[in-house]
Amino acid sequence: MELTQSKELKNIYLGEGQMITIARQPAAPILMYHRIGNPRRGSIVSGQYVSPQLFEKQLRFLQRRGYTPMCLANFLSELRHPKARVKPIAITFDDGYESAYAEALPILKKLGITATFFVVAGQVGESNAWDEEKGDVTECMMGIEQIIDVHRQGMEIGSHTSSHPDLLLCSDEHAMAEIQGSKKLLETILGKPVDWFSYPYGRENDHIRSLVRSAGYVGACGTRRSLNTARTNRFSLGRLNIRATTTIPWMIYKFARAARNEVAAG
């Protein structure tokens, strides 16, 4: 499947000779990764592990298909002001695992790709406490120096709250502390604004989105399985979850499904 885009028409190839042509703005995907490495024995979320070999294979496939993988700031700019022959796709990592730094960052640099790393600010240099509480194995999170290095190497840092709660279950005071407190902490570490937010568990509603907006973010990502256009609510951007089982054919299927969802939503 490929997406052929222009300002006037978008042809969506769904496979087996099927094509939909609609008069819409360009639509593009955002990919969501978590842990980069081989699955750990005993993990209750083994699907979150994507091997470094598969990760690189996926990125090379996208580049061969003409996509330009990028961070969210560049992605939003491309949606609003599309350039000829540029097919944007955003690469994001949730949680801030040390494996994303150790395994994904060298591959990104080798391929000349930027990405957005969402960090659970209260767990910097610690572990995945929110999953450990449910019985998951312990995973190390990036420390301060690693976060600074990720940013120094041209990547974008975003917030994933302070402790990874379900924001829909939080009081307004608690939710705002998670949303705004994590932003301030990461900005203190980086010495620069943190513009992007990711909803833990993809849980969001109009009220939570309004809190994120009022905290001063530029936009936020959820887990809605659809493509994004310049008209998409930038505080509810859709993403495609990339997992251990996301082979290239399965990735193509995810793109096709997201294109259908985007057409239906339009």
Contacts in CASP RR format, 6 or more apart in sequence:
PFRMAT RR
TARGET T0000
AUTHOR 0000-0000-0000
METHOD contacts of the structure
MODEL  1
MELTQSKELKNIYLGEGQMITIARQPAAPILMYHRIGNPRRGSIVSGQYV
SPQLFEKQLRFLQRRGYTPMCLANFLSELRHPKARVKPIAITFDDGYESA
YAEALPILKKLGITATFFVVAGQVGESNAWDEEKGDVTECMMGIEQIIDV
HRQGMEIGSHTSSHPDLLLCSDEHAMAEIQGSKKLLETILGKPVDWFSYP
YGRENDHIRSLVRSAGYVGACGTRRSLNTARTNRFSLGRLNIRATTTIPW
MIYKFARAARNEVAAG
1 12 0 8 1.000
1 13 0 8 1.000
1 14 0 8 1.000
1 15 0 8 1.000
1 252 0 8 1.000
1 255 0 8 1.000
1 256 0 8 1.000
1 259 0 8 1.000
2 13 0 8 1.000
2 65 0 8 1.000
3 10 0 8 1.000
3 11 0 8 1.000
3 12 0 8 1.000
3 13 0 8 1.000
3 26 0 8 1.000
3 27 0 8 1.000
3 28 0 8 1.000
3 87 0 8 1.000
3 227 0 8 1.000
3 255 0 8 1.000
3 259 0 8 1.000
4 10 0 8 1.000
4 11 0 8 1.000
4 13 0 8 1.000
5 26 0 8 1.000
5 27 0 8 1.000
5 28 0 8 1.000
5 82 0 8 1.000
5 87 0 8 1.000
6 26 0 8 1.000
7 25 0 8 1.000
7 26 0 8 1.000
7 82 0 8 1.000
8 23 0 8 1.000
9 21 0 8 1.000
9 22 0 8 1.000
9 23 0 8 1.000
9 24 0 8 1.000
10 21 0 8 1.000
10 22 0 8 1.000
10 23 0 8 1.000
10 24 0 8 1.000
10 25 0 8 1.000
10 26 0 8 1.000
10 27 0 8 1.000
11 19 0 8 1.000
11 20 0 8 1.000
11 21 0 8 1.000
12 19 0 8 1.000
12 20 0 8 1.000
12 21 0 8 1.000
12 22 0 8 1.000
12 259 0 8 1.000
12 263 0 8 1.000
13 19 0 8 1.000
14 20 0 8 1.000
14 256 0 8 1.000
14 259 0 8 1.000
14 260 0 8 1.000
15 256 0 8 1.000
20 263 0 8 1.000
22 263 0 8 1.000
24 229 0 8 1.000
24 266 0 8 1.000
25 79 0 8 1.000
25 229 0 8 1.000
25 230 0 8 1.000
25 231 0 8 1.000
26 79 0 8 1.000
26 82 0 8 1.000
26 229 0 8 1.000
26 230 0 8 1.000
27 227 0 8 1.000
27 228 0 8 1.000
27 229 0 8 1.000
27 259 0 8 1.000
27 262 0 8 1.000
28 75 0 8 1.000
28 78 0 8 1.000
28 79 0 8 1.000
28 87 0 8 1.000
28 88 0 8 1.000
28 89 0 8 1.000
28 90 0 8 1.000
28 227 0 8 1.000
28 228 0 8 1.000
28 229 0 8 1.000
29 89 0 8 1.000
29 90 0 8 1.000
29 227 0 8 1.000
29 228 0 8 1.000
29 239 0 8 1.000
29 240 0 8 1.000
29 255 0 8 1.000
29 258 0 8 1.000
30 72 0 8 1.000
30 75 0 8 1.000
30 89 0 8 1.000
30 90 0 8 1.000
30 91 0 8 1.000
30 92 0 8 1.000
30 221 0 8 1.000
30 228 0 8 1.000
30 237 0 8 1.000
30 238 0 8 1.000
30 239 0 8 1.000
30 240 0 8 1.000
31 89 0 8 1.000
31 90 0 8 1.000
31 91 0 8 1.000
31 92 0 8 1.000
31 239 0 8 1.000
31 240 0 8 1.000
31 242 0 8 1.000
32 92 0 8 1.000
32 93 0 8 1.000
32 94 0 8 1.000
32 221 0 8 1.000
32 223 0 8 1.000
32 239 0 8 1.000
32 240 0 8 1.000
32 241 0 8 1.000
32 242 0 8 1.000
33 50 0 8 1.000
33 55 0 8 1.000
33 91 0 8 1.000
33 92 0 8 1.000
33 93 0 8 1.000
33 94 0 8 1.000
33 100 0 8 1.000
33 104 0 8 1.000
33 242 0 8 1.000
34 45 0 8 1.000
34 48 0 8 1.000
34 49 0 8 1.000
34 50 0 8 1.000
34 93 0 8 1.000
34 94 0 8 1.000
34 95 0 8 1.000
34 97 0 8 1.000
35 48 0 8 1.000
35 49 0 8 1.000
35 50 0 8 1.000
35 95 0 8 1.000
35 97 0 8 1.000
35 99 0 8 1.000
35 100 0 8 1.000
35 139 0 8 1.000
36 49 0 8 1.000
36 50 0 8 1.000
36 51 0 8 1.000
36 52 0 8 1.000
36 55 0 8 1.000
36 93 0 8 1.000
36 97 0 8 1.000
36 99 0 8 1.000
36 100 0 8 1.000
36 102 0 8 1.000
36 103 0 8 1.000
36 104 0 8 1.000
37 49 0 8 1.000
37 50 0 8 1.000
37 51 0 8 1.000
37 52 0 8 1.000
37 99 0 8 1.000
37 103 0 8 1.000
38 49 0 8 1.000
38 51 0 8 1.000
39 46 0 8 1.000
39 47 0 8 1.000
39 49 0 8 1.000
39 244 0 8 1.000
40 46 0 8 1.000
40 49 0 8 1.000
40 137 0 8 1.000
40 139 0 8 1.000
41 137 0 8 1.000
42 136 0 8 1.000
42 137 0 8 1.000
43 49 0 8 1.000
43 136 0 8 1.000
43 137 0 8 1.000
44 131 0 8 1.000
44 134 0 8 1.000
44 135 0 8 1.000
44 136 0 8 1.000
45 131 0 8 1.000
45 136 0 8 1.000
46 244 0 8 1.000
47 243 0 8 1.000
47 244 0 8 1.000
47 245 0 8 1.000
48 243 0 8 1.000
48 244 0 8 1.000
49 244 0 8 1.000
50 58 0 8 1.000
50 242 0 8 1.000
50 243 0 8 1.000
50 244 0 8 1.000
50 246 0 8 1.000
51 244 0 8 1.000
52 103 0 8 1.000
52 104 0 8 1.000
52 107 0 8 1.000
54 244 0 8 1.000
54 246 0 8 1.000
54 247 0 8 1.000
55 103 0 8 1.000
55 104 0 8 1.000
55 107 0 8 1.000
56 107 0 8 1.000
56 111 0 8 1.000
57 248 0 8 1.000
58 242 0 8 1.000
58 246 0 8 1.000
58 248 0 8 1.000
58 251 0 8 1.000
59 69 0 8 1.000
59 91 0 8 1.000
59 107 0 8 1.000
59 108 0 8 1.000
59 111 0 8 1.000
59 113 0 8 1.000
60 111 0 8 1.000
61 248 0 8 1.000
61 251 0 8 1.000
62 69 0 8 1.000
62 89 0 8 1.000
63 69 0 8 1.000
63 111 0 8 1.000
65 87 0 8 1.000
66 87 0 8 1.000
67 87 0 8 1.000
67 88 0 8 1.000
67 89 0 8 1.000
68 78 0 8 1.000
68 86 0 8 1.000
68 87 0 8 1.000
68 88 0 8 1.000
68 89 0 8 1.000
69 89 0 8 1.000
69 90 0 8 1.000
69 91 0 8 1.000
69 111 0 8 1.000
69 113 0 8 1.000
69 114 0 8 1.000
69 115 0 8 1.000
70 78 0 8 1.000
70 88 0 8 1.000
70 89 0 8 1.000
70 90 0 8 1.000
70 91 0 8 1.000
70 113 0 8 1.000
70 114 0 8 1.000
70 115 0 8 1.000
71 90 0 8 1.000
71 91 0 8 1.000
71 114 0 8 1.000
71 115 0 8 1.000
71 116 0 8 1.000
71 155 0 8 1.000
71 156 0 8 1.000
72 90 0 8 1.000
72 92 0 8 1.000
72 116 0 8 1.000
72 156 0 8 1.000
72 196 0 8 1.000
72 219 0 8 1.000
72 221 0 8 1.000
72 237 0 8 1.000
73 116 0 8 1.000
73 156 0 8 1.000
73 195 0 8 1.000
73 196 0 8 1.000
73 218 0 8 1.000
74 88 0 8 1.000
74 90 0 8 1.000
74 114 0 8 1.000
75 88 0 8 1.000
75 89 0 8 1.000
75 90 0 8 1.000
76 218 0 8 1.000
76 219 0 8 1.000
76 234 0 8 1.000
78 86 0 8 1.000
78 88 0 8 1.000
79 88 0 8 1.000
79 228 0 8 1.000
79 229 0 8 1.000
79 230 0 8 1.000
79 232 0 8 1.000
80 230 0 8 1.000
90 115 0 8 1.000
90 116 0 8 1.000
91 108 0 8 1.000
91 113 0 8 1.000
91 114 0 8 1.000
91 115 0 8 1.000
91 116 0 8 1.000
92 115 0 8 1.000
92 116 0 8 1.000
92 117 0 8 1.000
92 118 0 8 1.000
92 198 0 8 1.000
92 221 0 8 1.000
92 239 0 8 1.000
93 100 0 8 1.000
93 104 0 8 1.000
93 115 0 8 1.000
93 116 0 8 1.000
93 117 0 8 1.000
93 118 0 8 1.000
94 118 0 8 1.000
94 160 0 8 1.000
94 198 0 8 1.000
95 118 0 8 1.000
95 119 0 8 1.000
95 120 0 8 1.000
95 128 0 8 1.000
95 141 0 8 1.000
95 160 0 8 1.000
95 164 0 8 1.000
96 117 0 8 1.000
96 118 0 8 1.000
96 119 0 8 1.000
96 120 0 8 1.000
96 141 0 8 1.000
96 142 0 8 1.000
96 160 0 8 1.000
97 128 0 8 1.000
97 139 0 8 1.000
97 140 0 8 1.000
97 141 0 8 1.000
97 142 0 8 1.000
98 139 0 8 1.000
98 140 0 8 1.000
98 141 0 8 1.000
98 142 0 8 1.000
98 143 0 8 1.000
98 146 0 8 1.000
99 139 0 8 1.000
100 117 0 8 1.000
100 142 0 8 1.000
101 142 0 8 1.000
101 146 0 8 1.000
101 149 0 8 1.000
101 150 0 8 1.000
104 115 0 8 1.000
105 150 0 8 1.000
105 153 0 8 1.000
105 155 0 8 1.000
108 114 0 8 1.000
108 115 0 8 1.000
108 155 0 8 1.000
109 153 0 8 1.000
114 154 0 8 1.000
114 155 0 8 1.000
114 156 0 8 1.000
115 155 0 8 1.000
115 156 0 8 1.000
116 155 0 8 1.000
116 156 0 8 1.000
116 157 0 8 1.000
116 158 0 8 1.000
116 196 0 8 1.000
117 142 0 8 1.000
117 147 0 8 1.000
117 150 0 8 1.000
117 155 0 8 1.000
117 156 0 8 1.000
117 157 0 8 1.000
117 158 0 8 1.000
118 158 0 8 1.000
118 159 0 8 1.000
118 160 0 8 1.000
118 196 0 8 1.000
118 197 0 8 1.000
118 198 0 8 1.000
118 221 0 8 1.000
119 141 0 8 1.000
119 142 0 8 1.000
119 147 0 8 1.000
119 157 0 8 1.000
119 158 0 8 1.000
119 159 0 8 1.000
119 160 0 8 1.000
119 182 0 8 1.000
119 186 0 8 1.000
120 130 0 8 1.000
120 141 0 8 1.000
120 160 0 8 1.000
120 161 0 8 1.000
120 162 0 8 1.000
120 163 0 8 1.000
120 164 0 8 1.000
120 182 0 8 1.000
121 159 0 8 1.000
121 160 0 8 1.000
121 161 0 8 1.000
121 162 0 8 1.000
121 181 0 8 1.000
121 182 0 8 1.000
121 183 0 8 1.000
121 185 0 8 1.000
121 186 0 8 1.000
122 162 0 8 1.000
122 163 0 8 1.000
122 182 0 8 1.000
122 185 0 8 1.000
123 129 0 8 1.000
123 141 0 8 1.000
123 163 0 8 1.000
123 164 0 8 1.000
124 141 0 8 1.000
124 142 0 8 1.000
124 143 0 8 1.000
124 144 0 8 1.000
124 147 0 8 1.000
124 185 0 8 1.000
124 189 0 8 1.000
125 140 0 8 1.000
125 141 0 8 1.000
125 142 0 8 1.000
125 143 0 8 1.000
125 144 0 8 1.000
126 141 0 8 1.000
127 138 0 8 1.000
127 139 0 8 1.000
127 140 0 8 1.000
127 141 0 8 1.000
128 136 0 8 1.000
128 138 0 8 1.000
128 139 0 8 1.000
128 141 0 8 1.000
129 163 0 8 1.000
129 164 0 8 1.000
130 163 0 8 1.000
130 164 0 8 1.000
130 165 0 8 1.000
130 200 0 8 1.000
131 139 0 8 1.000
132 138 0 8 1.000
142 150 0 8 1.000
144 189 0 8 1.000
147 157 0 8 1.000
147 186 0 8 1.000
147 189 0 8 1.000
147 190 0 8 1.000
148 189 0 8 1.000
148 190 0 8 1.000
150 157 0 8 1.000
151 157 0 8 1.000
151 190 0 8 1.000
151 192 0 8 1.000
156 195 0 8 1.000
156 196 0 8 1.000
157 186 0 8 1.000
157 190 0 8 1.000
157 194 0 8 1.000
158 186 0 8 1.000
158 194 0 8 1.000
158 195 0 8 1.000
158 196 0 8 1.000
158 197 0 8 1.000
158 198 0 8 1.000
159 179 0 8 1.000
159 182 0 8 1.000
159 183 0 8 1.000
159 186 0 8 1.000
159 194 0 8 1.000
159 196 0 8 1.000
159 197 0 8 1.000
159 198 0 8 1.000
159 217 0 8 1.000
160 182 0 8 1.000
160 197 0 8 1.000
160 198 0 8 1.000
160 200 0 8 1.000
161 167 0 8 1.000
161 178 0 8 1.000
161 179 0 8 1.000
161 182 0 8 1.000
161 200 0 8 1.000
162 177 0 8 1.000
162 178 0 8 1.000
162 181 0 8 1.000
162 182 0 8 1.000
162 185 0 8 1.000
163 178 0 8 1.000
164 200 0 8 1.000
165 174 0 8 1.000
165 178 0 8 1.000
165 200 0 8 1.000
166 200 0 8 1.000
166 201 0 8 1.000
166 203 0 8 1.000
167 175 0 8 1.000
167 178 0 8 1.000
167 179 0 8 1.000
167 199 0 8 1.000
167 200 0 8 1.000
167 203 0 8 1.000
167 204 0 8 1.000
167 208 0 8 1.000
168 203 0 8 1.000
168 204 0 8 1.000
168 205 0 8 1.000
168 208 0 8 1.000
170 178 0 8 1.000
172 211 0 8 1.000
175 208 0 8 1.000
175 211 0 8 1.000
176 211 0 8 1.000
176 215 0 8 1.000
179 197 0 8 1.000
179 211 0 8 1.000
179 212 0 8 1.000
179 215 0 8 1.000
180 215 0 8 1.000
183 194 0 8 1.000
183 197 0 8 1.000
183 215 0 8 1.000
183 216 0 8 1.000
183 217 0 8 1.000
186 194 0 8 1.000
187 193 0 8 1.000
187 194 0 8 1.000
194 217 0 8 1.000
195 217 0 8 1.000
195 218 0 8 1.000
195 219 0 8 1.000
196 217 0 8 1.000
196 218 0 8 1.000
196 219 0 8 1.000
196 220 0 8 1.000
196 221 0 8 1.000
197 212 0 8 1.000
197 215 0 8 1.000
197 217 0 8 1.000
197 219 0 8 1.000
197 220 0 8 1.000
197 221 0 8 1.000
198 220 0 8 1.000
198 221 0 8 1.000
198 222 0 8 1.000
199 208 0 8 1.000
199 220 0 8 1.000
199 221 0 8 1.000
199 222 0 8 1.000
199 223 0 8 1.000
201 223 0 8 1.000
202 222 0 8 1.000
202 223 0 8 1.000
204 220 0 8 1.000
204 222 0 8 1.000
204 236 0 8 1.000
209 220 0 8 1.000
209 233 0 8 1.000
209 235 0 8 1.000
209 236 0 8 1.000
212 219 0 8 1.000
212 220 0 8 1.000
212 235 0 8 1.000
213 219 0 8 1.000
213 235 0 8 1.000
217 235 0 8 1.000
218 234 0 8 1.000
219 234 0 8 1.000
219 235 0 8 1.000
219 237 0 8 1.000
220 234 0 8 1.000
220 235 0 8 1.000
220 236 0 8 1.000
220 237 0 8 1.000
221 237 0 8 1.000
221 238 0 8 1.000
221 239 0 8 1.000
222 236 0 8 1.000
222 237 0 8 1.000
222 238 0 8 1.000
222 239 0 8 1.000
223 238 0 8 1.000
223 239 0 8 1.000
223 241 0 8 1.000
224 236 0 8 1.000
224 238 0 8 1.000
224 239 0 8 1.000
224 261 0 8 1.000
225 238 0 8 1.000
225 239 0 8 1.000
225 240 0 8 1.000
225 241 0 8 1.000
225 254 0 8 1.000
225 257 0 8 1.000
225 258 0 8 1.000
225 261 0 8 1.000
226 238 0 8 1.000
226 258 0 8 1.000
226 261 0 8 1.000
226 262 0 8 1.000
226 265 0 8 1.000
227 238 0 8 1.000
227 258 0 8 1.000
227 259 0 8 1.000
227 261 0 8 1.000
227 262 0 8 1.000
228 237 0 8 1.000
228 238 0 8 1.000
228 262 0 8 1.000
229 262 0 8 1.000
232 238 0 8 1.000
240 254 0 8 1.000
240 255 0 8 1.000
240 258 0 8 1.000
242 251 0 8 1.000
246 254 0 8 1.000
END
